[in-house]
Every structure is written in C-alpha cells, then in structure tokens.
Amino acid sequence: MNTNRIILPKNIKPSHYTLCITPNLESFVFEGKVTIEVSILEDSNTITLNVLDLNIASASLLYNNMVLAPKEIVLDNANQTLSLVFNSMLLQNSTASLNIQFTGSHNDQLVGFYRSSYLDKNNKKQYLVVTQFCPTDCRRCFPCWDEPNLKATFDITLIVPKHLTALANMNVLSEEVLDEGLKSVTFSRTPIMSPYLVTMCVGDFDYVERVSHPTFPANSASIVCRTYTLKGQSDLGKFSVEVAVKVLEYFSKYFDIAYPLPKLDMIAIPDFAFGAMENWGLVTYRETAILYDPIKSSSSGKKRVAYTVGHELAHQWFGNLVTMDWWNDLWLNEGFATSVGWMVTDYLFPDWNVMTEFLVNDYTRGINLDSLRSSHPIEVEVNSPSEIGQIFDAISYSKGASIILMLSNYLGQEKFSLGVNRYLKKYAYSNATTKNLWDALSEASGQDVEKIMNAWTGKTGCPVLTIIDESYDEKQQEITLKLKQTRFLASGDLNSDEDLATWFIPISVITDNQNESHIVRFINTKNGTITFPYKYSSNSFWKLNASVTGFYRVCYNHEQLGRLANYLRTNPQSPILTNQDRIGIISDSFAVSRAGLGKVSSSLNVLKSLQSDSNVNVLTEIFDKLQLVQSVWRSETIVYNHMLDLQKKIFSPIVAQLGFDYADGEDYSLIVKRNLAVQAAADAGSPNVLEQLQKLFDAFVNETQSIHPNLRNLVFKTVLVYSKNPQKDFDLLLDISKTASTVDERMGALLSLGCVNDDTILKSFLNDMVLNPEIVRQQDLPSVLDTIGSKSPLLAASEYLWDWFKRNWKLLQSSISNLGLLGKILVACMSSKQLQDIVDWSSGSDCPNDSEKIDRVRELLPIRRSFDQTIEKLKINRVWGERDLSDIREWVQNDAKN
C-alpha cells in the first residue's frame, strides 16, 4: 500500500452506524447523533475518524460496560480528522460503542448535507436538503471512517417536519409523529457498504412509481422503483422510471446477481454538481439527467436520461455491491458503469445506434486526454481528497470504458461476461482491486489477462502503430506489414525516456476483399510484423483496427492514407468499411497531423472523401474536425472562411433535403441528422438556414408557433449571434431562462446568453449576472462560461472571460467547495489568445510579493491537473497552426479551384 495516502490509523474499524439527524430547512443548521460500533484492532488509547465542518457537542465511549469520556478532543482541519484521546487503554480484539453528538450546516456548496433552492408554483423560494458524499464528503455530515474499504451497515433516522418527505438508502421501517409538527422516520438497515454511498434527502416531493420484475437469477424479487420530483413535476419522471425498471431487469440477468435492495428511488435535484450520483437505493440526479417531457424535451435530452439511468444503475453492482479498495482503482467503478451504461442503452433503444456514438464521444474524449504528456495512468496513486477529486475525468470514465470494450472484444463476450460475474460474486459486499478483476477474467478465459492489460491500466498514455514497411507477395496473395509501436503524444515531441512502455495491442484488420470476420493479430513488442491475405488491385486497401475496437492510433503514410481516401471516395456506399472505420480514419488522420507525423492537407483530403457520407455519426466527426481546423486557424481569414464554405457545402444540402419539420414516429437517425445539419449550416452562416431560424424565433415570440425542442436551443443561440436588436433579444431570453416551464428550455435560454453579439451586453452579463445565483446556479457556471469561450461571435470574448476570472478568483475559490466544479470553471475561461497571461498568472507573476505568489501556486494545486492539461492542449494547437500554416494555405488554394 502507498504510505503517502492520507488515511486513518488502522487501530480501529467500524462495523455499524446508528445515525439520527434532524435537518432544518429554515436555519440550515442540522443536529445529529451517531453511535458507531467499532472493533479494536490494536492496543490504543486514541480513536481517530474523519470530520469536516462539524461542531462536536459531546463524545463518549461505551467500553467494557463503562462510559468513558475523552480526556482530549482534537480537531485537525488540515487532515479533516477528529481524535478522541482516553485515559484508559483500549485493548486489541475488544469492541466498543462510540457516541458523538454534533451539529453541521446545510451549506450551498453542493457537498455534504447541502441545501438546494427552487421556486414553487406561487413563485416563492423553497428549499430541500440532500447529500453528496462522493468521494470524501460524508465527513461533512457525520463523524465517520470516510474511506471506501471501511464498509459498515447503517441504521438511519431522520426527524423532519411531518408534511415533508424523508428519503434514504433503504425503505421506511417506521414513522412516529412527534411534538412541534415533526415526525421521526426510521429506515431499514442497509447492507454493508462504503460511507460515500450513504444518502439522505428531505423535501416536498411528488413521485411516479413502477415495479421491476427481474426473472434472472432465480432468487430475484420484484423491486419498487420511484422517480421523485418537485411538486407538480412527477409526469416528467415517467420516462426515467420506466427505463429504470427495464435496466434492473437487464442487469440482474447480465450480472447473474439479484438487485439486493427492496426498492430503488431516483430523485431530481435542482442544484447538483455532477450529472448523477449512484447512492445505493437512492440515486440523485441533476434535473436535466432524469426529467423528460415527451412534448417539450429534445431527442438528445431523452438519450441523456436513458444513458444516465443505465450508468447509475450499473453502479448498484459495480461500485456499490463491489467497491474499489481505494480511489486509485476508481476506474473499476466508472469505466465499467460507462461501458455497460452504453450497452444497456443500446439494448433498450437499438435504433439509436449509441455504440457508434460512443466512439465519437467517450472513446474520443479518452484517447485525446491520454495523448497528453500531462495524462495519468488509469491506476493512479492519489493520496489526498483534492487529488482524489481530480481523477473523475475522461481517463477513469472514457478510457476505462474503451479498454473494457477492447478486452471484451479480444476475449469474446461470453468469456468476458463469465469473468465479470465471477468477480462480482467473489467480492460481493466487499472491496476489490484491478488485479482481482484480471484474475477473475484470466480464470474465465484461460489467458493471462493481467499481462495483457498491465500497460493499459498501469502506464500513462496510449500507443500509436506506425507502418514502417509493407511487402506484397503476389504468389501467396498476402501482405506483410512491419509495425512499430510507440507512445502517442499529441504534441509529437516524444522523448526516449517517455517511450518505455510496451502494450499488448490486439490488431484487427479489414481489407477490400474480405467481407466477413476481421483478421485478428496482436503485437506485444516495440517492433513486429503481421501477415494476412491480400489481393492487390488499383482500388484495394487494408485498414488496421477494424471498427476501432482497439484503444490506439494508427499512423499511415501518405500513400496508404491516399488508398483509403480513394476507396472511400469511389465506394461511398460500401459496407466493408463500417461507420466506425470511417470515423476512425478521420480521427486518426487528424490526430497524426496535429502531432506533426503527417500533414493537415492529407487529413482534409480524407475528410473530403467522406463529405457525401450519409451516416450521422460520420457527419458528426466531420463537423468536429471542421470546427477544430477553424479554431486553430481562426486568424487566417482565407483559411477560416474556406472552412466555413466547406461546412456549408456539406451540411446545407442535408438541411434542404430533410427540412425543419419533425414528423411523429420519425426515424431517430433522421432526427439526429437534421439536428446536426441545421446546427452546422447555421454555424457556418448559411443564409437560408439563418433566415428560417429567425422566422421560428419570431413566431415563438409572437406566440403563433412553438419551436420544436430539437431546434430550440440552436434557435436561441443563433438569434443572439446575428441579432439586430441584441438588448431586446437578450432580455427576452434572460426572462425565458428564469420562467420557462421545463429545465431544458431554461438551460437552452441561459446558455444562449453568452452568444450575444454586443460587447457591452456580454461584459454586463459577465460582471453583473453570472455570479448571481438567482440567474446562474453554481452547477451551471462551467457550461455558461464555456459557451462564452467557445460560441461567442465577439473576437474579444476570450479576453473578457479571462479578465473576469482573474478578478473573481478569490471569490470563486472561497465560495466553491466542489473542486471538480472549480476546475471546470477555470478550464472554461482559458483560451489560446490569453495563453501567456494564463501561464504567468498561474505562477503568481501578478502578485505583489513572494508570499502571495506561493499562495497562488498552493491554491491551484487541487485543480492543477485539469489546468496543466488545458495549457498543454492550447500549446499543441498553437504549434500545429504555425507548423502546417503553409500546407493548409496551399490546400485551400487548390481546393478553391475545384
């Protein structure tokens, strides 16, 4: 075990908590008392446990039938601990009961047992209180051993106003009416579980209920499922609870383990830092991740709800039933939940084709982050709460999910599932490590999975396969490729001491004359060869990483990439290269050119070879790369305008074909394609599209026609980008952001405000409104700021944004306890135009003395990882823009002639 971890002493271990808390929705000060049954593992006179932001009223220990009062109570705020020192020695192998009374605050920081506000139907502000303990904030609610491997059972009682609903992990065991308008709600005992999974919620709620009936395994029982909402919104919970019913049935069969609790509650919270939290038996969600209106919500909103429910309910097994031993194995929770979350969404909604979308989104996020020098291994040592919070990122989630799918594809789904089932059953109600998973998969597959996967989880980065040479044997009709694997850096400046890892790379190959199963080879050395059947012709090709099942880049030379582009251009409807293959070719070619291992002109040729592709995910990848090129060469007017013209050329005909109307029962792929095409054409300034979007807005304002929810957010943003009366339109959308009946519409209007095309209005929005919680909830700050940085039509927007951040840094740092949220706010305010100033600021160059410089560096430590990664990305794009400037100018000049 890493001795640098800030963990509790091992002399005491808890086994059971009896917890009683009295929330207060008026004073926001809660009272609590907890009795903790503990085992004494070593002779000691001191008990140390976690506490943060709590006032300890009293403490005592029942030991050997005697009540012991501590002679000393020591609160250590730096290490977030409470130490109780006793006169008597507590002897090894004995037990005791620790009793503590305390008070705490329902803060507004989205951590601990915090408060969330909303307006009721009479426009009066109301509150609810809810917990967010993951990863290390249970200690803000009650004294505890706040580490994932210190599992215990919990008896919870909440004393609340009798007109309110009290919820916790388990079902209600009893209710008792008390004096002064209160009631005592006691819940059944939980299974043994980690403290970060404990949850409580109190408020005035409605709910919608369904019952899940799993048929596998044999001991499965019916499960009461509810989605709780604010009063009057229960209809918006119907879709999520119906998805939950099916997801529980699916996972009970897939994992071959019955869901162990009698109920599953899900609840929409107005103020919530994450998308959702998988608390066992009571899953908490941001409103946009669980509420769906079949008339007023968009198709993307529906998909988000379905996936998020799938992801969180996967955690009921992966994370809750079996929990990582320490946070360095966070990926065991999040990587699996991400992969099977997409899997169950695909099962329930096969027409959505989400596994190809996974490639465009999660896979790309993971491999892009892992291509940075400042990335980290999946299994990364984290020692403190601030370090733990920084690894809830695309490595733990997206890379984790991608390598799980890669391994499943390599071992075979049946053997992989068998290994996962063995792992879950062996470590149920316990903790496990990555090695434990590998051992279970090895046993099921007969392969040394730890050896295969060691570099994928234990080393920083991902590989790139470069084809050094190819030789064709006409007689045997086969081709041999000489390959080299190296670590892939997006910057391209790999040092020899950074290239020590060797990955076991499964290589699937597709060729133009091979229509069935892929040819599978592997390479586990720095250099190697693969040979496979191949028949050369003028239109022949081969492609590595067929259907992009492997988590690695492929670097083709100019000729090899040209053959692929030629095939795509001349065989646009060929089924041999899947949509995943087409996306992979685009993605790899741009990644390679950005790293300086190829030319951007070659990548643009590949992109143009696919400009007539009809698949929405391929088109999404094309749109993404056009936006990338536009951002890198934004100051090159001819290049930038040509890319906009190319974007219009690709997407405007699709808009003309599909129109702006959505038919009932329309194919999902057409809906998403229309959404994409209208957005891309509008962003490129297509006159016909802009005119139609303005007409839709005018009809909406005049109350003659509603805007279809799939276009609503785009209409709002586009109107402000091109507005001829920006103050009037801004005020109108500001009002909608406060008063719209659905959270989707409110968020769409709110995010559009950062797109206003007037400098004075934008500066006023930043300086006077963004930090007003009545306008922008803390949870939404990153999204609002990111929209300004990435979507504003104003050239000075990034300057305004960074200046705002610098002026408000102290306020932000002191008022936002959720470090993940704070890191996202910082990243949203960073841009290449302010790169040097950002770097200087981070070192405290603007500080008047050395002490304040040291403070600046220290203050950034809890969010330093995301800061460094963003700086690296900005520098890479700047170098790429300078290096390939002449190449892209020449390409644009030639393309303009065609």
C-alpha positions, 0 to 999 in steps of 0.5 A: 500500500502507498504510505503517502495516502492520507488515511486513518490509523488502522487501530480501529474499524467500524462495523455499524452506524446508528445515525439520527439527524434532524435537518432544518430547512429554515436555519440550515443548521442540522443536529445529529447523533451517531453511535458507531460500533467499532472493533479494536484492532490494536492496543490504543488509547486514541480513536481517530475518524474523519470530520469536516465542518462539524461542531462536536457537542459531546463524545463518549465511549461505551467500553467494557460496560463503562462510559468513558469520556475523552480526556482530549478532543482534537480537531485537525482541519488540515487532515479533516480528522477528529481524535478522541484521546482516553485515559484508559487503554483500549485493548486489541480484539475488544469492541466498543460503542462510540457516541458523538453528538454534533451539529453541521450546516446545510451549506450551498456548496453542493457537498455534504448535507447541502441545501438546494433552492427552487421556486414553487408554483406561487413563485416563492423560494423553497428549499430541500436538503440532500447529500453528496458524499462522493468521494470524501464528503460524508465527513461533512455530515457525520463523524465517520471512517470516510474511506471506501474499504471501511464498509459498515451497515447503517441504521438511519433516522431522520426527524423532519417536519411531518408534511415533508418527505424523508428519503434514504438508502433503504425503505421506511421501517417506521414513522412516529409523529412527534411534538412541534409538527415533526415526525421521526422516520426510521429506515431499514438497515442497509447492507454493508457498504462504503460511507460515500454511498450513504444518502439522505434527502428531505423535501416536498416531493411528488413521485411516479412509481413502477415495479421491476420484475427481474426473472434472472437469477432465480432468487430475484424479487420484484423491486419498487422503483420511484422517480421523485420530483418537485411538486407538480413535476412527477409526469416528467419522471415517467420516462426515467422510471420506466427505463429504470425498471427495464435496466434492473431487469437487464442487469440482474440477468447480465450480472447473474446477481439479484438487485439486493435492495427492496426498492430503488428511488431516483430523485431530481435535484435542482442544484447538483454538481455532477450529472448523477450520483449512484447512492445505493437505493437512492440515486440523485440526479441533476434535473436535466439527467432524469426529467423528460417531457415527451412534448417539450424535451429534445431527442438528445435530452431523452438519450441523456436520461436513458444513458444516465439511468443505465450508468447509475444503475450499473453502479448498484453492482459495480461500485456499490455491491463491489467497491474499489479498495481505494480511489486509485482503482476508481476506474473499476467503478466508472469505466465499467458503469460507462461501458455497460451504461452504453450497452444497456442503452443500446439494448433498450433503444437499438435504433439509436445506434449509441455504440457508434456514438460512443466512439465519437464521444467517450472513446474520443474524449479518452484517447485525446486526454491520454495523448497528453504528456500531462495524462495519468495512468488509469491506476493512479496513486492519489493520496489526498481528497483534492487529488482524489477529486481530480481523477473523475475525468475522461481517463477513469470514465472514457478510457476505462470504458474503451479498454473494457470494450477492447478486452471484451472484444479480444476475449469474446463476450461470453468469456468476458461476461463469465469473468465479470460475474465471477468477480462480482460474486467473489467480492460481493459486499466487499472491496476489490482491486484491478488485479482481482478483476484480471484474475477473475477474467484470466480464470474465465478465459484461460489467458493471462489477462493481467499481462495483457492489460498491465500497460493499459491500466498501469502506464500513462498514455496510449500507443500509436502503430506506425507502418514502417514497411509493407511487402506484397507477395503476389504468389501467396496473395498476402501482405506483410506489414512491419509495425512499430509501436510507440507512445502517442503524444499529441504534441509529437515531441516524444522523448526516449525516456517517455517511450518505455512502455510496451502494450499488448495491442490486439490488431484487427484488420479489414481489407477490400476483399474480405467481407466477413470476420476481421483478421485478428493479430496482436503485437506485444513488442516495440517492433513486429510484423503481421501477415494476412491475405491480400489481393492487390488491385488499383482500388484495394486497401487494408485498414488496421483496427477494424471498427476501432475496437482497439484503444490506439492510433494508427499512423499511415503514410501518405500513400496508404492514407491516399488508398483509403481516401480513394476507396472511400471516395469511389465506394461511398456506399460500401459496407466493408468499411463500417461507420466506425472505420470511417470515423476512425480514419478521420480521427486518426488522420487528424490526430497524426497531423496535429502531432506533426507525423503527417500533414493537415492537407492529407487529413482534409483530403480524407475528410473530403472523401467522406463529405457525401457520407450519409451516416450521422455519426460520420457527419458528426466527426466531420463537423468536429474536425471542421470546427477544430481546423477553424479554431486553430486557424481562426486568424487566417481569414482565407483559411477560416472562411474556406472552412466555413464554405466547406461546412456549408457545402456539406451540411446545407444540402442535408438541411434542404433535403430533410427540412425543419419539420419533425414528423411523429414516429420519425426515424431517430437517425433522421432526427439526429441528422437534421439536428446536426445539419441545421446546427452546422449550416447555421454555424457556418452562416448559411443564409437560408438556414439563418433566415428560417431560424429567425422566422421560428424565433419570431413566431415563438415570440409572437406566440403563433408557433412553438419551436420544436425542442430539437431546434430550440436551443440552436434557435436561441443561440443563433438569434443572439449571434446575428441579432439586430436588436441584441438588448431586446433579444437578450432580455427576452431570453434572460426572462425565458431562462428564469420562467420557462416551464421545463429545465431544458428550455431554461438551460437552452435560454441561459446558455444562449446568453453568452452568444450575444453579439454586443460587447457591452451586453456580454461584459454586463452579463459577465460582471453583473449576472453570472455570479448571481445565483438567482440567474446562474446556479453554481452547477451551471457556471462551467457550461455558461462560461464555456459557451462564452469561450467557445460560441461567442461571435465577439473576437474579444470574448476570450479576453473578457472571460479571462479578465473576469476570472482573474478578478473573481478568483478569490471569490470563486475559490472561497465560495466553491467547495466542489473542486471538480466544479472549480476546475471546470470553471477555470478550464472554461475561461482559458483560451489560446489568445490569453495563453501567456497571461494564463501561464504567468498568472498561474505562477503568481507573476501578478502578485505583489510579493513572494508570499502571495505568489506561493499562495497562488501556486498552493491554491491551484494545486487541487485543480492543477491537473485539469489546468496543466492539461488545458495549457498543454492542449492550447500549446499543441494547437498553437504549434500545429497552426504555425507548423502546417500554416503553409500546407493548409494555405496551399490546400485551400488554394487548390481546393478553391479551384475545384 
